[in-house]
Amino acid sequence: MRRLAIAIVVMSSWPLVLRAQELSLDKISLALQQPAPIFGTTPVPTDPPRVLRKLGPLTLVQPEMMRGEFVRVSLPVGELISRAVDRIRTAASRREEAAARREVDAALKAFLDAQPHPER
């Protein structure tokens, strides 16, 4: 008896579930047909900014007045990092070469000291 009551409730609510799904699909299709709203976009510059002056690694670039800038500074981060990594590698290889040279000099000196000296 209880199962029959549950079955009747489920069967009677089935059209409501289908209708809710149809309404949500209608809302989704209507939303897809409308253009997306655009919020807070800034105009994309078409030409690269003009370089005003270089101060060491910093570059003063022409500011964009549309964005309310009065100073714009450019810093080539990727170039600076790659230079630093190259210098670290070069220093490490120089240290390894110097250590190898010292090791060879010490081995050569030990070899020569172990040789018998001819008397004159």
Disulfide bonds with the S-S distance in Angstrom:
none
